[in-house]
């Protein structure tokens, strides 16, 4: 029997000139969280992933991946089994909306040739130069 499931992979773009990672902290102070931003009911859903695509040629897409609370509570990540999620295409949300719902949001990109090769900073500078 074939596996017809659609699995999520890492973020890719056609040429992948830049690769990297992202990290964010939930906003616990301002009171606006990812559930408020997306409109998903946190009693029904556990948001487990975000996929944000922005392009200069057309409006970007925001996908939210969420598991039902029942599936989430029964799932054990250490089992190495995939988690069943619903992919929500958020038609009225932008990348800015998602970032505004976070306390901190950081993206680090490097050219593909460097990838995750270690780098160390030898000098700090400003553009434009500051007094």
Short mmCIF file of the C-alpha atoms (twelve columns), coordinates in Angstrom:
data_MODEL
# 
_entry.id   MODEL 
# 
loop_
_atom_site.group_PDB 
_atom_site.id 
_atom_site.type_symbol 
_atom_site.label_atom_id 
_atom_site.label_alt_id 
_atom_site.label_comp_id 
_atom_site.label_asym_id 
_atom_site.label_seq_id 
_atom_site.Cartn_x 
_atom_site.Cartn_y 
_atom_site.Cartn_z 
_atom_site.pdbx_PDB_model_num 
ATOM 1   C CA . UNK A 1   0.000  0.000  0.000  1 
ATOM 2   C CA . UNK A 2   1.445  3.376  -0.994 1 
ATOM 3   C CA . UNK A 3   1.677  6.336  1.345  1 
ATOM 4   C CA . UNK A 4   -0.485 9.075  -0.195 1 
ATOM 5   C CA . UNK A 5   0.174  11.583 2.578  1 
ATOM 6   C CA . UNK A 6   1.640  14.985 1.773  1 
ATOM 7   C CA . UNK A 7   4.604  15.545 4.097  1 
ATOM 8   C CA . UNK A 8   5.979  18.959 5.020  1 
ATOM 9   C CA . UNK A 9   9.620  19.554 4.270  1 
ATOM 10  C CA . UNK A 10  11.909 22.498 4.824  1 
ATOM 11  C CA . UNK A 11  11.327 25.872 3.216  1 
ATOM 12  C CA . UNK A 12  12.485 26.053 -0.381 1 
ATOM 13  C CA . UNK A 13  12.322 28.486 -3.270 1 
ATOM 14  C CA . UNK A 14  13.126 27.801 -6.934 1 
ATOM 15  C CA . UNK A 15  16.824 28.722 -6.786 1 
ATOM 16  C CA . UNK A 16  17.607 28.654 -3.070 1 
ATOM 17  C CA . UNK A 17  20.264 31.358 -3.310 1 
ATOM 18  C CA . UNK A 18  19.802 31.970 0.415  1 
ATOM 19  C CA . UNK A 19  19.147 29.314 3.074  1 
ATOM 20  C CA . UNK A 20  18.629 29.604 6.798  1 
ATOM 21  C CA . UNK A 21  16.587 29.353 9.932  1 
ATOM 22  C CA . UNK A 22  13.942 31.307 11.800 1 
ATOM 23  C CA . UNK A 23  12.897 31.571 15.418 1 
ATOM 24  C CA . UNK A 24  10.161 33.457 17.269 1 
ATOM 25  C CA . UNK A 25  8.823  34.063 20.758 1 
ATOM 26  C CA . UNK A 26  5.128  34.156 21.541 1 
ATOM 27  C CA . UNK A 27  3.863  37.565 22.613 1 
ATOM 28  C CA . UNK A 28  2.904  37.149 26.271 1 
ATOM 29  C CA . UNK A 29  2.844  40.874 27.110 1 
ATOM 30  C CA . UNK A 30  0.704  42.668 24.525 1 
ATOM 31  C CA . UNK A 31  -1.927 39.973 24.724 1 
ATOM 32  C CA . UNK A 32  -2.154 39.371 20.961 1 
ATOM 33  C CA . UNK A 33  -1.050 35.870 20.102 1 
ATOM 34  C CA . UNK A 34  -0.951 33.652 17.040 1 
ATOM 35  C CA . UNK A 35  -4.457 32.356 17.741 1 
ATOM 36  C CA . UNK A 36  -5.798 35.919 17.814 1 
ATOM 37  C CA . UNK A 37  -3.968 36.750 14.594 1 
ATOM 38  C CA . UNK A 38  -5.168 33.661 12.703 1 
ATOM 39  C CA . UNK A 39  -8.617 33.376 14.241 1 
ATOM 40  C CA . UNK A 40  -8.137 29.706 15.162 1 
ATOM 41  C CA . UNK A 41  -9.815 28.510 18.359 1 
ATOM 42  C CA . UNK A 42  -7.142 27.471 20.854 1 
ATOM 43  C CA . UNK A 43  -9.616 25.125 22.566 1 
ATOM 44  C CA . UNK A 44  -9.960 23.160 19.311 1 
ATOM 45  C CA . UNK A 45  -6.559 23.529 17.634 1 
ATOM 46  C CA . UNK A 46  -2.875 23.352 18.556 1 
ATOM 47  C CA . UNK A 47  -0.885 25.448 16.096 1 
ATOM 48  C CA . UNK A 48  2.310  23.529 15.385 1 
ATOM 49  C CA . UNK A 49  3.737  25.260 12.328 1 
ATOM 50  C CA . UNK A 50  3.777  28.304 10.086 1 
ATOM 51  C CA . UNK A 51  4.752  28.638 6.453  1 
ATOM 52  C CA . UNK A 52  5.146  32.215 5.278  1 
ATOM 53  C CA . UNK A 53  5.922  33.055 1.670  1 
ATOM 54  C CA . UNK A 54  6.408  36.591 0.476  1 
ATOM 55  C CA . UNK A 55  7.140  37.592 -3.097 1 
ATOM 56  C CA . UNK A 56  7.575  40.954 -4.742 1 
ATOM 57  C CA . UNK A 57  5.437  39.917 -7.733 1 
ATOM 58  C CA . UNK A 58  2.236  38.901 -5.924 1 
ATOM 59  C CA . UNK A 59  0.726  38.900 -2.439 1 
ATOM 60  C CA . UNK A 60  2.398  36.357 -0.205 1 
ATOM 61  C CA . UNK A 61  0.831  33.283 1.328  1 
ATOM 62  C CA . UNK A 62  0.519  32.402 4.992  1 
ATOM 63  C CA . UNK A 63  -0.177 28.787 5.893  1 
ATOM 64  C CA . UNK A 64  -0.861 27.698 9.457  1 
ATOM 65  C CA . UNK A 65  -0.442 24.031 10.336 1 
ATOM 66  C CA . UNK A 66  -2.565 22.900 13.265 1 
ATOM 67  C CA . UNK A 67  -3.439 19.598 14.891 1 
ATOM 68  C CA . UNK A 68  -6.735 18.967 16.584 1 
ATOM 69  C CA . UNK A 69  -6.318 19.161 20.361 1 
ATOM 70  C CA . UNK A 70  -7.281 15.486 20.634 1 
ATOM 71  C CA . UNK A 71  -4.623 14.433 18.092 1 
ATOM 72  C CA . UNK A 72  -2.044 16.735 19.668 1 
ATOM 73  C CA . UNK A 73  -2.618 15.417 23.191 1 
ATOM 74  C CA . UNK A 74  -2.428 11.799 22.000 1 
ATOM 75  C CA . UNK A 75  0.692  12.312 19.857 1 
ATOM 76  C CA . UNK A 76  4.164  11.659 21.185 1 
ATOM 77  C CA . UNK A 77  6.916  13.325 19.180 1 
ATOM 78  C CA . UNK A 78  9.460  10.765 20.361 1 
ATOM 79  C CA . UNK A 79  7.454  8.053  18.561 1 
ATOM 80  C CA . UNK A 80  8.903  9.410  15.297 1 
ATOM 81  C CA . UNK A 81  5.510  9.114  13.646 1 
ATOM 82  C CA . UNK A 82  4.234  12.025 11.621 1 
ATOM 83  C CA . UNK A 83  1.648  14.269 13.216 1 
ATOM 84  C CA . UNK A 84  -1.610 14.668 11.297 1 
ATOM 85  C CA . UNK A 85  -2.239 18.383 10.734 1 
ATOM 86  C CA . UNK A 86  -4.655 20.596 8.872  1 
ATOM 87  C CA . UNK A 87  -3.099 23.130 6.510  1 
ATOM 88  C CA . UNK A 88  -4.964 26.426 6.762  1 
ATOM 89  C CA . UNK A 89  -4.346 28.944 3.972  1 
ATOM 90  C CA . UNK A 90  -4.947 32.295 5.690  1 
ATOM 91  C CA . UNK A 91  -6.280 34.421 2.851  1 
ATOM 92  C CA . UNK A 92  -6.379 37.703 4.757  1 
ATOM 93  C CA . UNK A 93  -3.027 37.466 6.570  1 
ATOM 94  C CA . UNK A 94  0.400  38.728 5.574  1 
ATOM 95  C CA . UNK A 95  3.872  38.107 6.899  1 
ATOM 96  C CA . UNK A 96  3.612  41.442 8.738  1 
ATOM 97  C CA . UNK A 97  0.477  40.231 10.544 1 
ATOM 98  C CA . UNK A 98  2.274  37.095 11.754 1 
ATOM 99  C CA . UNK A 99  5.364  39.016 12.890 1 
ATOM 100 C CA . UNK A 100 3.160  41.563 14.706 1 
ATOM 101 C CA . UNK A 101 1.702  38.690 16.735 1 
ATOM 102 C CA . UNK A 102 5.144  37.698 18.030 1 
ATOM 103 C CA . UNK A 103 7.220  39.214 20.814 1 
ATOM 104 C CA . UNK A 104 10.417 38.598 18.851 1 
ATOM 105 C CA . UNK A 105 10.932 37.257 15.352 1 
ATOM 106 C CA . UNK A 106 14.329 36.447 13.879 1 
ATOM 107 C CA . UNK A 107 15.347 35.127 10.498 1 
ATOM 108 C CA . UNK A 108 18.947 34.344 9.614  1 
ATOM 109 C CA . UNK A 109 19.835 33.700 5.988  1 
ATOM 110 C CA . UNK A 110 23.175 32.805 4.444  1 
ATOM 111 C CA . UNK A 111 24.219 32.293 0.873  1 
ATOM 112 C CA . UNK A 112 23.803 28.706 -0.249 1 
ATOM 113 C CA . UNK A 113 27.601 28.249 -0.640 1 
ATOM 114 C CA . UNK A 114 28.084 28.893 3.106  1 
ATOM 115 C CA . UNK A 115 24.982 27.086 4.393  1 
ATOM 116 C CA . UNK A 116 25.483 26.212 8.054  1 
ATOM 117 C CA . UNK A 117 29.289 26.525 7.912  1 
ATOM 118 C CA . UNK A 118 30.548 28.355 11.043 1 
ATOM 119 C CA . UNK A 119 31.344 32.066 10.710 1 
ATOM 120 C CA . UNK A 120 32.852 34.451 13.236 1 
ATOM 121 C CA . UNK A 121 32.575 38.232 13.403 1 
ATOM 122 C CA . UNK A 122 35.875 40.120 13.257 1 
ATOM 123 C CA . UNK A 123 34.440 43.633 13.034 1 
ATOM 124 C CA . UNK A 124 31.143 45.437 13.618 1 
ATOM 125 C CA . UNK A 125 30.046 48.298 11.355 1 
ATOM 126 C CA . UNK A 126 26.969 50.394 10.527 1 
ATOM 127 C CA . UNK A 127 25.340 51.215 7.175  1 
ATOM 128 C CA . UNK A 128 25.220 54.144 6.865  1 
ATOM 129 C CA . UNK A 129 28.046 54.980 9.240  1 
ATOM 130 C CA . UNK A 130 26.894 56.402 12.577 1 
ATOM 131 C CA . UNK A 131 28.553 59.080 14.699 1 
# 
